[in-house]
Amino acid sequence: MEFWGKPLKVIPEEDTLVHISQASLGECKNKKGETVPLYVKVGNQKLVLGTLLSESIPQLNCDLVFDKEFELSHNWGKGSDYFVGFKSPNIEYP
């Protein structure tokens, strides 16, 4: 998933989980060490997922699992952010 300055709303399909495993910065217009906070919003709670630095920390690993609607966002105006993950079935074990 890539998004440019606009929140990205993700709605998992029924009985499906969405795993987010990595976030990274795309190519930026200006390479001075800017901080880029990444946010995730679930329901009415908006939380900081992490902070990236354009020069020294351009990516972060995470292990997030969502079974309901969530929104990813950032406030960086000089480039895009990428999120890597996958979908899997939500299997309930007896």
PDB file of N, CA, C and O in Angstrom:
ATOM      1  N   MET A   1       0.843  -1.172   0.000  1.00  0.00           N
ATOM      2  CA  MET A   1       0.000   0.000   0.000  1.00  0.00           C
ATOM      3  C   MET A   1       0.887   1.234   0.000  1.00  0.00           C
ATOM      4  O   MET A   1       1.856   1.304   0.756  1.00  0.00           O
ATOM      5  N   GLU A   2       0.573   2.173  -0.815  1.00  0.00           N
ATOM      6  CA  GLU A   2       1.278   3.448  -0.839  1.00  0.00           C
ATOM      7  C   GLU A   2       0.236   4.545  -0.759  1.00  0.00           C
ATOM      8  O   GLU A   2      -0.835   4.441  -1.356  1.00  0.00           O
ATOM      9  N   PHE A   3       0.552   5.593  -0.022  1.00  0.00           N
ATOM     10  CA  PHE A   3      -0.351   6.727  -0.029  1.00  0.00           C
ATOM     11  C   PHE A   3       0.439   8.009   0.124  1.00  0.00           C
ATOM     12  O   PHE A   3       1.481   8.046   0.779  1.00  0.00           O
ATOM     13  N   TRP A   4      -0.071   9.048  -0.487  1.00  0.00           N
ATOM     14  CA  TRP A   4       0.621  10.328  -0.571  1.00  0.00           C
ATOM     15  C   TRP A   4      -0.161  11.370   0.207  1.00  0.00           C
ATOM     16  O   TRP A   4      -1.040  12.028  -0.351  1.00  0.00           O
ATOM     17  N   GLY A   5       0.143  11.528   1.479  1.00  0.00           N
ATOM     18  CA  GLY A   5      -0.403  12.605   2.275  1.00  0.00           C
ATOM     19  C   GLY A   5      -1.878  12.528   2.640  1.00  0.00           C
ATOM     20  O   GLY A   5      -2.379  13.416   3.330  1.00  0.00           O
ATOM     21  N   LYS A   6      -2.578  11.512   2.205  1.00  0.00           N
ATOM     22  CA  LYS A   6      -3.986  11.371   2.552  1.00  0.00           C
ATOM     23  C   LYS A   6      -4.162  10.096   3.367  1.00  0.00           C
ATOM     24  O   LYS A   6      -3.488   9.100   3.108  1.00  0.00           O
ATOM     25  N   PRO A   7      -5.060  10.115   4.349  1.00  0.00           N
ATOM     26  CA  PRO A   7      -5.295   8.890   5.121  1.00  0.00           C
ATOM     27  C   PRO A   7      -5.765   7.751   4.219  1.00  0.00           C
ATOM     28  O   PRO A   7      -6.506   7.959   3.257  1.00  0.00           O
ATOM     29  N   LEU A   8      -5.320   6.560   4.551  1.00  0.00           N
ATOM     30  CA  LEU A   8      -5.694   5.367   3.798  1.00  0.00           C
ATOM     31  C   LEU A   8      -6.577   4.506   4.689  1.00  0.00           C
ATOM     32  O   LEU A   8      -6.118   3.979   5.702  1.00  0.00           O
ATOM     33  N   LYS A   9      -7.832   4.365   4.315  1.00  0.00           N
ATOM     34  CA  LYS A   9      -8.775   3.562   5.091  1.00  0.00           C
ATOM     35  C   LYS A   9      -8.752   2.136   4.552  1.00  0.00           C
ATOM     36  O   LYS A   9      -8.876   1.916   3.347  1.00  0.00           O
ATOM     37  N   VAL A  10      -8.592   1.169   5.455  1.00  0.00           N
ATOM     38  CA  VAL A  10      -8.546  -0.245   5.079  1.00  0.00           C
ATOM     39  C   VAL A  10      -9.701  -0.952   5.779  1.00  0.00           C
ATOM     40  O   VAL A  10      -9.866  -0.847   6.994  1.00  0.00           O
ATOM     41  N   ILE A  11     -10.493  -1.672   4.996  1.00  0.00           N
ATOM     42  CA  ILE A  11     -11.628  -2.417   5.547  1.00  0.00           C
ATOM     43  C   ILE A  11     -11.411  -3.894   5.227  1.00  0.00           C
ATOM     44  O   ILE A  11     -11.610  -4.316   4.088  1.00  0.00           O
ATOM     45  N   PRO A  12     -11.001  -4.687   6.229  1.00  0.00           N
ATOM     46  CA  PRO A  12     -10.796  -6.121   5.981  1.00  0.00           C
ATOM     47  C   PRO A  12     -12.098  -6.804   5.579  1.00  0.00           C
ATOM     48  O   PRO A  12     -13.174  -6.460   6.069  1.00  0.00           O
ATOM     49  N   GLU A  13     -11.984  -7.761   4.692  1.00  0.00           N
ATOM     50  CA  GLU A  13     -13.149  -8.554   4.307  1.00  0.00           C
ATOM     51  C   GLU A  13     -13.573  -9.405   5.506  1.00  0.00           C
ATOM     52  O   GLU A  13     -12.801  -9.597   6.445  1.00  0.00           O
ATOM     53  N   GLU A  14     -14.790  -9.906   5.464  1.00  0.00           N
ATOM     54  CA  GLU A  14     -15.290 -10.733   6.564  1.00  0.00           C
ATOM     55  C   GLU A  14     -14.429 -11.982   6.722  1.00  0.00           C
ATOM     56  O   GLU A  14     -14.031 -12.598   5.733  1.00  0.00           O
ATOM     57  N   ASP A  15     -14.145 -12.350   7.963  1.00  0.00           N
ATOM     58  CA  ASP A  15     -13.311 -13.512   8.303  1.00  0.00           C
ATOM     59  C   ASP A  15     -11.904 -13.416   7.716  1.00  0.00           C
ATOM     60  O   ASP A  15     -11.295 -14.432   7.378  1.00  0.00           O
ATOM     61  N   THR A  16     -11.392 -12.191   7.596  1.00  0.00           N
ATOM     62  CA  THR A  16     -10.045 -11.959   7.077  1.00  0.00           C
ATOM     63  C   THR A  16      -9.284 -11.055   8.036  1.00  0.00           C
ATOM     64  O   THR A  16      -9.852 -10.128   8.613  1.00  0.00           O
ATOM     65  N   LEU A  17      -8.001 -11.331   8.200  1.00  0.00           N
ATOM     66  CA  LEU A  17      -7.109 -10.495   8.992  1.00  0.00           C
ATOM     67  C   LEU A  17      -6.164  -9.756   8.054  1.00  0.00           C
ATOM     68  O   LEU A  17      -5.765 -10.289   7.018  1.00  0.00           O
ATOM     69  N   VAL A  18      -5.810  -8.535   8.416  1.00  0.00           N
ATOM     70  CA  VAL A  18      -4.808  -7.775   7.675  1.00  0.00           C
ATOM     71  C   VAL A  18      -3.591  -7.629   8.577  1.00  0.00           C
ATOM     72  O   VAL A  18      -3.688  -7.092   9.680  1.00  0.00           O
ATOM     73  N   HIS A  19      -2.448  -8.109   8.104  1.00  0.00           N
ATOM     74  CA  HIS A  19      -1.182  -8.017   8.836  1.00  0.00           C
ATOM     75  C   HIS A  19      -0.347  -6.906   8.204  1.00  0.00           C
ATOM     76  O   HIS A  19      -0.146  -6.898   6.990  1.00  0.00           O
ATOM     77  N   ILE A  20       0.133  -5.982   9.006  1.00  0.00           N
ATOM     78  CA  ILE A  20       1.065  -4.954   8.535  1.00  0.00           C
ATOM     79  C   ILE A  20       2.409  -5.296   9.163  1.00  0.00           C
ATOM     80  O   ILE A  20       2.521  -5.386  10.386  1.00  0.00           O
ATOM     81  N   SER A  21       3.437  -5.489   8.324  1.00  0.00           N
ATOM     82  CA  SER A  21       4.729  -5.939   8.842  1.00  0.00           C
ATOM     83  C   SER A  21       5.865  -4.938   8.647  1.00  0.00           C
ATOM     84  O   SER A  21       6.907  -5.071   9.289  1.00  0.00           O
ATOM     85  N   GLN A  22       5.696  -3.945   7.785  1.00  0.00           N
ATOM     86  CA  GLN A  22       6.775  -2.979   7.574  1.00  0.00           C
ATOM     87  C   GLN A  22       6.208  -1.669   7.047  1.00  0.00           C
ATOM     88  O   GLN A  22       5.225  -1.652   6.306  1.00  0.00           O
ATOM     89  N   ALA A  23       6.845  -0.576   7.442  1.00  0.00           N
ATOM     90  CA  ALA A  23       6.521   0.750   6.916  1.00  0.00           C
ATOM     91  C   ALA A  23       7.828   1.385   6.473  1.00  0.00           C
ATOM     92  O   ALA A  23       8.858   1.216   7.126  1.00  0.00           O
ATOM     93  N   SER A  24       7.791   2.111   5.370  1.00  0.00           N
ATOM     94  CA  SER A  24       9.010   2.767   4.892  1.00  0.00           C
ATOM     95  C   SER A  24       8.664   4.036   4.141  1.00  0.00           C
ATOM     96  O   SER A  24       7.539   4.224   3.678  1.00  0.00           O
ATOM     97  N   LEU A  25       9.661   4.902   4.032  1.00  0.00           N
ATOM     98  CA  LEU A  25       9.507   6.138   3.282  1.00  0.00           C
ATOM     99  C   LEU A  25       9.811   5.887   1.820  1.00  0.00           C
ATOM    100  O   LEU A  25      10.707   5.112   1.484  1.00  0.00           O
ATOM    101  N   GLY A  26       9.066   6.541   0.959  1.00  0.00           N
ATOM    102  CA  GLY A  26       9.370   6.508  -0.461  1.00  0.00           C
ATOM    103  C   GLY A  26      10.466   7.522  -0.749  1.00  0.00           C
ATOM    104  O   GLY A  26      11.037   8.117   0.166  1.00  0.00           O
ATOM    105  N   GLU A  27      10.748   7.708  -2.014  1.00  0.00           N
ATOM    106  CA  GLU A  27      11.752   8.695  -2.408  1.00  0.00           C
ATOM    107  C   GLU A  27      11.264  10.075  -1.989  1.00  0.00           C
ATOM    108  O   GLU A  27      10.107  10.432  -2.210  1.00  0.00           O
ATOM    109  N   CYS A  28      12.163  10.847  -1.381  1.00  0.00           N
ATOM    110  CA  CYS A  28      11.747  12.162  -0.916  1.00  0.00           C
ATOM    111  C   CYS A  28      12.382  13.257  -1.765  1.00  0.00           C
ATOM    112  O   CYS A  28      13.439  13.070  -2.368  1.00  0.00           O
ATOM    113  N   LYS A  29      11.713  14.398  -1.797  1.00  0.00           N
ATOM    114  CA  LYS A  29      12.173  15.536  -2.584  1.00  0.00           C
ATOM    115  C   LYS A  29      13.364  16.227  -1.935  1.00  0.00           C
ATOM    116  O   LYS A  29      14.219  16.780  -2.627  1.00  0.00           O
ATOM    117  N   ASN A  30      13.420  16.194  -0.622  1.00  0.00           N
ATOM    118  CA  ASN A  30      14.449  16.916   0.119  1.00  0.00           C
ATOM    119  C   ASN A  30      15.003  15.979   1.186  1.00  0.00           C
ATOM    120  O   ASN A  30      14.248  15.500   2.032  1.00  0.00           O
ATOM    121  N   LYS A  31      16.298  15.708   1.164  1.00  0.00           N
ATOM    122  CA  LYS A  31      16.877  14.687   2.055  1.00  0.00           C
ATOM    123  C   LYS A  31      17.432  15.245   3.359  1.00  0.00           C
ATOM    124  O   LYS A  31      18.373  14.665   3.900  1.00  0.00           O
ATOM    125  N   LYS A  32      16.907  16.323   3.881  1.00  0.00           N
ATOM    126  CA  LYS A  32      17.380  16.770   5.188  1.00  0.00           C
ATOM    127  C   LYS A  32      16.627  16.009   6.265  1.00  0.00           C
ATOM    128  O   LYS A  32      15.422  15.797   6.137  1.00  0.00           O
ATOM    129  N   GLY A  33      17.305  15.600   7.311  1.00  0.00           N
ATOM    130  CA  GLY A  33      16.781  14.696   8.332  1.00  0.00           C
ATOM    131  C   GLY A  33      15.458  15.074   8.956  1.00  0.00           C
ATOM    132  O   GLY A  33      15.425  15.576  10.079  1.00  0.00           O
ATOM    133  N   GLU A  34      14.384  14.846   8.261  1.00  0.00           N
ATOM    134  CA  GLU A  34      13.059  15.151   8.781  1.00  0.00           C
ATOM    135  C   GLU A  34      12.451  13.943   9.482  1.00  0.00           C
ATOM    136  O   GLU A  34      12.665  12.801   9.078  1.00  0.00           O
ATOM    137  N   THR A  35      11.695  14.213  10.534  1.00  0.00           N
ATOM    138  CA  THR A  35      10.980  13.133  11.204  1.00  0.00           C
ATOM    139  C   THR A  35       9.586  13.007  10.590  1.00  0.00           C
ATOM    140  O   THR A  35       8.931  14.000  10.272  1.00  0.00           O
ATOM    141  N   VAL A  36       9.161  11.769  10.435  1.00  0.00           N
ATOM    142  CA  VAL A  36       7.859  11.489   9.830  1.00  0.00           C
ATOM    143  C   VAL A  36       7.088  10.548  10.751  1.00  0.00           C
ATOM    144  O   VAL A  36       7.327   9.340  10.730  1.00  0.00           O
ATOM    145  N   PRO A  37       6.168  11.078  11.559  1.00  0.00           N
ATOM    146  CA  PRO A  37       5.362  10.190  12.400  1.00  0.00           C
ATOM    147  C   PRO A  37       4.311   9.462  11.566  1.00  0.00           C
ATOM    148  O   PRO A  37       3.686  10.045  10.680  1.00  0.00           O
ATOM    149  N   LEU A  38       4.131   8.191  11.866  1.00  0.00           N
ATOM    150  CA  LEU A  38       3.119   7.366  11.207  1.00  0.00           C
ATOM    151  C   LEU A  38       2.022   7.079  12.222  1.00  0.00           C
ATOM    152  O   LEU A  38       2.303   6.797  13.387  1.00  0.00           O
ATOM    153  N   TYR A  39       0.788   7.150  11.783  1.00  0.00           N
ATOM    154  CA  TYR A  39      -0.342   6.977  12.685  1.00  0.00           C
ATOM    155  C   TYR A  39      -1.240   5.838  12.211  1.00  0.00           C
ATOM    156  O   TYR A  39      -1.335   5.553  11.018  1.00  0.00           O
ATOM    157  N   VAL A  40      -1.885   5.206  13.164  1.00  0.00           N
ATOM    158  CA  VAL A  40      -2.938   4.238  12.862  1.00  0.00           C
ATOM    159  C   VAL A  40      -4.149   4.633  13.710  1.00  0.00           C
ATOM    160  O   VAL A  40      -4.023   4.921  14.901  1.00  0.00           O
ATOM    161  N   LYS A  41      -5.305   4.641  13.084  1.00  0.00           N
ATOM    162  CA  LYS A  41      -6.540   4.988  13.789  1.00  0.00           C
ATOM    163  C   LYS A  41      -7.493   3.802  13.705  1.00  0.00           C
ATOM    164  O   LYS A  41      -7.820   3.324  12.619  1.00  0.00           O
ATOM    165  N   VAL A  42      -7.931   3.339  14.875  1.00  0.00           N
ATOM    166  CA  VAL A  42      -8.904   2.256  14.966  1.00  0.00           C
ATOM    167  C   VAL A  42     -10.049   2.780  15.823  1.00  0.00           C
ATOM    168  O   VAL A  42      -9.854   3.143  16.983  1.00  0.00           O
ATOM    169  N   GLY A  43     -11.235   2.817  15.244  1.00  0.00           N
ATOM    170  CA  GLY A  43     -12.361   3.413  15.962  1.00  0.00           C
ATOM    171  C   GLY A  43     -12.089   4.890  16.188  1.00  0.00           C
ATOM    172  O   GLY A  43     -11.800   5.623  15.242  1.00  0.00           O
ATOM    173  N   ASN A  44     -12.179   5.330  17.435  1.00  0.00           N
ATOM    174  CA  ASN A  44     -11.913   6.730  17.769  1.00  0.00           C
ATOM    175  C   ASN A  44     -10.513   6.951  18.312  1.00  0.00           C
ATOM    176  O   ASN A  44     -10.172   8.072  18.689  1.00  0.00           O
ATOM    177  N   GLN A  45      -9.689   5.901  18.359  1.00  0.00           N
ATOM    178  CA  GLN A  45      -8.333   6.021  18.894  1.00  0.00           C
ATOM    179  C   GLN A  45      -7.325   6.202  17.776  1.00  0.00           C
ATOM    180  O   GLN A  45      -7.257   5.388  16.855  1.00  0.00           O
ATOM    181  N   LYS A  46      -6.536   7.277  17.857  1.00  0.00           N
ATOM    182  CA  LYS A  46      -5.456   7.508  16.905  1.00  0.00           C
ATOM    183  C   LYS A  46      -4.143   7.347  17.667  1.00  0.00           C
ATOM    184  O   LYS A  46      -3.880   8.067  18.630  1.00  0.00           O
ATOM    185  N   LEU A  47      -3.327   6.395  17.224  1.00  0.00           N
ATOM    186  CA  LEU A  47      -2.082   6.064  17.914  1.00  0.00           C
ATOM    187  C   LEU A  47      -0.893   6.281  16.993  1.00  0.00           C
ATOM    188  O   LEU A  47      -1.013   6.171  15.773  1.00  0.00           O
ATOM    189  N   VAL A  48       0.256   6.590  17.583  1.00  0.00           N
ATOM    190  CA  VAL A  48       1.490   6.704  16.806  1.00  0.00           C
ATOM    191  C   VAL A  48       2.040   5.302  16.602  1.00  0.00           C
ATOM    192  O   VAL A  48       2.339   4.592  17.563  1.00  0.00           O
ATOM    193  N   LEU A  49       2.169   4.917  15.353  1.00  0.00           N
ATOM    194  CA  LEU A  49       2.716   3.610  14.992  1.00  0.00           C
ATOM    195  C   LEU A  49       4.231   3.622  15.136  1.00  0.00           C
ATOM    196  O   LEU A  49       4.827   2.631  15.559  1.00  0.00           O
ATOM    197  N   GLY A  50       4.845   4.730  14.790  1.00  0.00           N
ATOM    198  CA  GLY A  50       6.293   4.879  14.873  1.00  0.00           C
ATOM    199  C   GLY A  50       6.703   6.171  14.198  1.00  0.00           C
ATOM    200  O   GLY A  50       5.876   6.876  13.620  1.00  0.00           O
ATOM    201  N   THR A  51       7.989   6.473  14.276  1.00  0.00           N
ATOM    202  CA  THR A  51       8.525   7.675  13.643  1.00  0.00           C
ATOM    203  C   THR A  51       9.693   7.289  12.765  1.00  0.00           C
ATOM    204  O   THR A  51      10.610   6.596  13.206  1.00  0.00           O
ATOM    205  N   LEU A  52       9.660   7.737  11.523  1.00  0.00           N
ATOM    206  CA  LEU A  52      10.744   7.487  10.578  1.00  0.00           C
ATOM    207  C   LEU A  52      11.561   8.761  10.408  1.00  0.00           C
ATOM    208  O   LEU A  52      11.038   9.868  10.536  1.00  0.00           O
ATOM    209  N   LEU A  53      12.849   8.594  10.118  1.00  0.00           N
ATOM    210  CA  LEU A  53      13.737   9.722   9.824  1.00  0.00           C
ATOM    211  C   LEU A  53      14.222   9.574   8.392  1.00  0.00           C
ATOM    212  O   LEU A  53      14.726   8.518   8.010  1.00  0.00           O
ATOM    213  N   SER A  54      14.073  10.624   7.600  1.00  0.00           N
ATOM    214  CA  SER A  54      14.347  10.518   6.167  1.00  0.00           C
ATOM    215  C   SER A  54      15.781  10.112   5.847  1.00  0.00           C
ATOM    216  O   SER A  54      16.006   9.479   4.816  1.00  0.00           O
ATOM    217  N   GLU A  55      16.756  10.447   6.679  1.00  0.00           N
ATOM    218  CA  GLU A  55      18.149  10.089   6.388  1.00  0.00           C
ATOM    219  C   GLU A  55      18.607   8.809   7.073  1.00  0.00           C
ATOM    220  O   GLU A  55      19.292   7.994   6.457  1.00  0.00           O
ATOM    221  N   SER A  56      18.243   8.619   8.331  1.00  0.00           N
ATOM    222  CA  SER A  56      18.851   7.525   9.093  1.00  0.00           C
ATOM    223  C   SER A  56      17.927   6.345   9.410  1.00  0.00           C
ATOM    224  O   SER A  56      18.413   5.226   9.577  1.00  0.00           O
ATOM    225  N   ILE A  57      16.641   6.556   9.496  1.00  0.00           N
ATOM    226  CA  ILE A  57      15.709   5.466   9.814  1.00  0.00           C
ATOM    227  C   ILE A  57      14.550   5.521   8.812  1.00  0.00           C
ATOM    228  O   ILE A  57      13.453   5.955   9.165  1.00  0.00           O
ATOM    229  N   PRO A  58      14.781   5.084   7.566  1.00  0.00           N
ATOM    230  CA  PRO A  58      13.735   5.195   6.549  1.00  0.00           C
ATOM    231  C   PRO A  58      12.693   4.075   6.593  1.00  0.00           C
ATOM    232  O   PRO A  58      11.736   4.094   5.819  1.00  0.00           O
ATOM    233  N   GLN A  59      12.869   3.097   7.491  1.00  0.00           N
ATOM    234  CA  GLN A  59      11.887   2.014   7.566  1.00  0.00           C
ATOM    235  C   GLN A  59      11.778   1.486   8.988  1.00  0.00           C
ATOM    236  O   GLN A  59      12.680   1.671   9.804  1.00  0.00           O
ATOM    237  N   LEU A  60      10.662   0.828   9.271  1.00  0.00           N
ATOM    238  CA  LEU A  60      10.493   0.200  10.574  1.00  0.00           C
ATOM    239  C   LEU A  60       9.722  -1.097  10.397  1.00  0.00           C
ATOM    240  O   LEU A  60       8.829  -1.203   9.557  1.00  0.00           O
ATOM    241  N   ASN A  61      10.086  -2.069  11.200  1.00  0.00           N
ATOM    242  CA  ASN A  61       9.399  -3.359  11.199  1.00  0.00           C
ATOM    243  C   ASN A  61       8.346  -3.353  12.296  1.00  0.00           C
ATOM    244  O   ASN A  61       8.552  -2.769  13.360  1.00  0.00           O
ATOM    245  N   CYS A  62       7.235  -3.995  12.038  1.00  0.00           N
ATOM    246  CA  CYS A  62       6.167  -4.077  13.027  1.00  0.00           C
ATOM    247  C   CYS A  62       5.411  -5.384  12.806  1.00  0.00           C
ATOM    248  O   CYS A  62       5.630  -6.077  11.812  1.00  0.00           O
ATOM    249  N   ASP A  63       4.546  -5.703  13.714  1.00  0.00           N
ATOM    250  CA  ASP A  63       3.721  -6.900  13.592  1.00  0.00           C
ATOM    251  C   ASP A  63       2.325  -6.542  14.094  1.00  0.00           C
ATOM    252  O   ASP A  63       1.969  -6.823  15.238  1.00  0.00           O
ATOM    253  N   LEU A  64       1.549  -5.923  13.225  1.00  0.00           N
ATOM    254  CA  LEU A  64       0.211  -5.471  13.576  1.00  0.00           C
ATOM    255  C   LEU A  64      -0.819  -6.333  12.862  1.00  0.00           C
ATOM    256  O   LEU A  64      -0.660  -6.658  11.686  1.00  0.00           O
ATOM    257  N   VAL A  65      -1.867  -6.698  13.574  1.00  0.00           N
ATOM    258  CA  VAL A  65      -2.927  -7.532  13.000  1.00  0.00           C
ATOM    259  C   VAL A  65      -4.262  -6.836  13.264  1.00  0.00           C
ATOM    260  O   VAL A  65      -4.575  -6.473  14.398  1.00  0.00           O
ATOM    261  N   PHE A  66      -5.037  -6.658  12.203  1.00  0.00           N
ATOM    262  CA  PHE A  66      -6.330  -5.985  12.298  1.00  0.00           C
ATOM    263  C   PHE A  66      -7.430  -6.901  11.771  1.00  0.00           C
ATOM    264  O   PHE A  66      -7.270  -7.567  10.749  1.00  0.00           O
ATOM    265  N   ASP A  67      -8.551  -6.917  12.494  1.00  0.00           N
ATOM    266  CA  ASP A  67      -9.711  -7.667  12.006  1.00  0.00           C
ATOM    267  C   ASP A  67     -10.898  -6.747  11.746  1.00  0.00           C
ATOM    268  O   ASP A  67     -11.973  -7.206  11.362  1.00  0.00           O
ATOM    269  N   LYS A  68     -10.699  -5.445  11.956  1.00  0.00           N
ATOM    270  CA  LYS A  68     -11.749  -4.477  11.662  1.00  0.00           C
ATOM    271  C   LYS A  68     -11.137  -3.256  10.982  1.00  0.00           C
ATOM    272  O   LYS A  68      -9.918  -3.137  10.866  1.00  0.00           O
ATOM    273  N   GLU A  69     -11.991  -2.370  10.545  1.00  0.00           N
ATOM    274  CA  GLU A  69     -11.578  -1.191   9.790  1.00  0.00           C
ATOM    275  C   GLU A  69     -10.527  -0.377  10.546  1.00  0.00           C
ATOM    276  O   GLU A  69     -10.638  -0.177  11.755  1.00  0.00           O
ATOM    277  N   PHE A  70      -9.502   0.093   9.819  1.00  0.00           N
ATOM    278  CA  PHE A  70      -8.483   0.961  10.394  1.00  0.00           C
ATOM    279  C   PHE A  70      -8.023   1.950   9.339  1.00  0.00           C
ATOM    280  O   PHE A  70      -8.318   1.805   8.152  1.00  0.00           O
ATOM    281  N   GLU A  71      -7.293   2.961   9.797  1.00  0.00           N
ATOM    282  CA  GLU A  71      -6.842   4.016   8.896  1.00  0.00           C
ATOM    283  C   GLU A  71      -5.369   4.308   9.165  1.00  0.00           C
ATOM    284  O   GLU A  71      -4.970   4.484  10.316  1.00  0.00           O
ATOM    285  N   LEU A  72      -4.563   4.360   8.110  1.00  0.00           N
ATOM    286  CA  LEU A  72      -3.148   4.702   8.205  1.00  0.00           C
ATOM    287  C   LEU A  72      -2.967   6.127   7.709  1.00  0.00           C
ATOM    288  O   LEU A  72      -3.600   6.533   6.734  1.00  0.00           O
ATOM    289  N   SER A  73      -2.101   6.892   8.379  1.00  0.00           N
ATOM    290  CA  SER A  73      -1.872   8.267   7.939  1.00  0.00           C
ATOM    291  C   SER A  73      -0.482   8.730   8.347  1.00  0.00           C
ATOM    292  O   SER A  73       0.190   8.102   9.165  1.00  0.00           O
ATOM    293  N   HIS A  74      -0.068   9.848   7.754  1.00  0.00           N
ATOM    294  CA  HIS A  74       1.192  10.512   8.090  1.00  0.00           C
ATOM    295  C   HIS A  74       1.020  11.986   7.760  1.00  0.00           C
ATOM    296  O   HIS A  74       0.022  12.376   7.154  1.00  0.00           O
ATOM    297  N   ASN A  75       1.983  12.802   8.155  1.00  0.00           N
ATOM    298  CA  ASN A  75       1.873  14.230   7.860  1.00  0.00           C
ATOM    299  C   ASN A  75       3.083  14.742   7.083  1.00  0.00           C
ATOM    300  O   ASN A  75       3.426  15.921   7.177  1.00  0.00           O
ATOM    301  N   TRP A  76       3.722  13.877   6.327  1.00  0.00           N
ATOM    302  CA  TRP A  76       4.908  14.241   5.562  1.00  0.00           C
ATOM    303  C   TRP A  76       4.476  14.757   4.203  1.00  0.00           C
ATOM    304  O   TRP A  76       3.824  14.034   3.449  1.00  0.00           O
ATOM    305  N   GLY A  77       4.823  15.980   3.879  1.00  0.00           N
ATOM    306  CA  GLY A  77       4.413  16.565   2.612  1.00  0.00           C
ATOM    307  C   GLY A  77       5.424  16.430   1.498  1.00  0.00           C
ATOM    308  O   GLY A  77       5.199  16.944   0.402  1.00  0.00           O
ATOM    309  N   LYS A  78       6.545  15.745   1.747  1.00  0.00           N
ATOM    310  CA  LYS A  78       7.620  15.701   0.756  1.00  0.00           C
ATOM    311  C   LYS A  78       7.825  14.340   0.124  1.00  0.00           C
ATOM    312  O   LYS A  78       8.822  14.125  -0.565  1.00  0.00           O
ATOM    313  N   GLY A  79       6.922  13.437   0.339  1.00  0.00           N
ATOM    314  CA  GLY A  79       7.072  12.105  -0.234  1.00  0.00           C
ATOM    315  C   GLY A  79       5.945  11.197   0.209  1.00  0.00           C
ATOM    316  O   GLY A  79       4.990  11.630   0.855  1.00  0.00           O
ATOM    317  N   SER A  80       6.070   9.948  -0.144  1.00  0.00           N
ATOM    318  CA  SER A  80       5.031   8.981   0.200  1.00  0.00           C
ATOM    319  C   SER A  80       5.568   7.948   1.180  1.00  0.00           C
ATOM    320  O   SER A  80       6.779   7.794   1.340  1.00  0.00           O
ATOM    321  N   ASP A  81       4.667   7.258   1.819  1.00  0.00           N
ATOM    322  CA  ASP A  81       4.996   6.165   2.729  1.00  0.00           C
ATOM    323  C   ASP A  81       4.479   4.871   2.122  1.00  0.00           C
ATOM    324  O   ASP A  81       3.462   4.852   1.429  1.00  0.00           O
ATOM    325  N   TYR A  82       5.195   3.795   2.395  1.00  0.00           N
ATOM    326  CA  TYR A  82       4.799   2.478   1.916  1.00  0.00           C
ATOM    327  C   TYR A  82       4.562   1.571   3.111  1.00  0.00           C
ATOM    328  O   TYR A  82       5.310   1.607   4.088  1.00  0.00           O
ATOM    329  N   PHE A  83       3.527   0.765   3.028  1.00  0.00           N
ATOM    330  CA  PHE A  83       3.256  -0.234   4.046  1.00  0.00           C
ATOM    331  C   PHE A  83       3.227  -1.596   3.376  1.00  0.00           C
ATOM    332  O   PHE A  83       2.638  -1.769   2.309  1.00  0.00           O
ATOM    333  N   VAL A  84       3.876  -2.564   4.022  1.00  0.00           N
ATOM    334  CA  VAL A  84       3.948  -3.922   3.495  1.00  0.00           C
ATOM    335  C   VAL A  84       3.203  -4.833   4.457  1.00  0.00           C
ATOM    336  O   VAL A  84       3.325  -4.696   5.674  1.00  0.00           O
ATOM    337  N   GLY A  85       2.445  -5.749   3.915  1.00  0.00           N
ATOM    338  CA  GLY A  85       1.712  -6.684   4.749  1.00  0.00           C
ATOM    339  C   GLY A  85       1.011  -7.712   3.890  1.00  0.00           C
ATOM    340  O   GLY A  85       1.308  -7.867   2.705  1.00  0.00           O
ATOM    341  N   PHE A  86       0.080  -8.409   4.504  1.00  0.00           N
ATOM    342  CA  PHE A  86      -0.649  -9.440   3.775  1.00  0.00           C
ATOM    343  C   PHE A  86      -1.991  -9.692   4.447  1.00  0.00           C
ATOM    344  O   PHE A  86      -2.217  -9.298   5.592  1.00  0.00           O
ATOM    345  N   LYS A  87      -2.877 -10.358   3.708  1.00  0.00           N
ATOM    346  CA  LYS A  87      -4.173 -10.767   4.248  1.00  0.00           C
ATOM    347  C   LYS A  87      -4.139 -12.265   4.510  1.00  0.00           C
ATOM    348  O   LYS A  87      -3.482 -13.016   3.789  1.00  0.00           O
ATOM    349  N   SER A  88      -4.847 -12.690   5.541  1.00  0.00           N
ATOM    350  CA  SER A  88      -4.944 -14.123   5.828  1.00  0.00           C
ATOM    351  C   SER A  88      -6.331 -14.420   6.385  1.00  0.00           C
ATOM    352  O   SER A  88      -6.991 -13.528   6.919  1.00  0.00           O
ATOM    353  N   PRO A  89      -6.777 -15.668   6.263  1.00  0.00           N
ATOM    354  CA  PRO A  89      -8.088 -16.022   6.819  1.00  0.00           C
ATOM    355  C   PRO A  89      -8.045 -15.985   8.344  1.00  0.00           C
ATOM    356  O   PRO A  89      -7.032 -16.325   8.957  1.00  0.00           O
ATOM    357  N   ASN A  90      -9.136 -15.577   8.934  1.00  0.00           N
ATOM    358  CA  ASN A  90      -9.258 -15.539  10.389  1.00  0.00           C
ATOM    359  C   ASN A  90      -9.825 -16.885  10.837  1.00  0.00           C
ATOM    360  O   ASN A  90     -11.041 -17.067  10.905  1.00  0.00           O
ATOM    361  N   ILE A  91      -8.942 -17.809  11.135  1.00  0.00           N
ATOM    362  CA  ILE A  91      -9.335 -19.173  11.489  1.00  0.00           C
ATOM    363  C   ILE A  91      -9.524 -19.268  12.998  1.00  0.00           C
ATOM    364  O   ILE A  91      -8.624 -18.933  13.769  1.00  0.00           O
ATOM    365  N   GLU A  92     -10.684 -19.722  13.406  1.00  0.00           N
ATOM    366  CA  GLU A  92     -10.949 -19.926  14.829  1.00  0.00           C
ATOM    367  C   GLU A  92     -10.721 -21.386  15.154  1.00  0.00           C
ATOM    368  O   GLU A  92     -11.288 -22.276  14.520  1.00  0.00           O
ATOM    369  N   TYR A  93      -9.889 -21.622  16.145  1.00  0.00           N
ATOM    370  CA  TYR A  93      -9.583 -22.988  16.550  1.00  0.00           C
ATOM    371  C   TYR A  93     -10.523 -23.417  17.670  1.00  0.00           C
ATOM    372  O   TYR A  93     -10.903 -22.601  18.509  1.00  0.00           O
ATOM    373  N   PRO A  94     -10.902 -24.700  17.688  1.00  0.00           N
ATOM    374  CA  PRO A  94     -11.824 -25.183  18.733  1.00  0.00           C
ATOM    375  C   PRO A  94     -11.201 -25.159  20.115  1.00  0.00           C
ATOM    376  O   PRO A  94     -11.850 -25.534  21.091  1.00  0.00           O
TER     377      PRO A  94
END
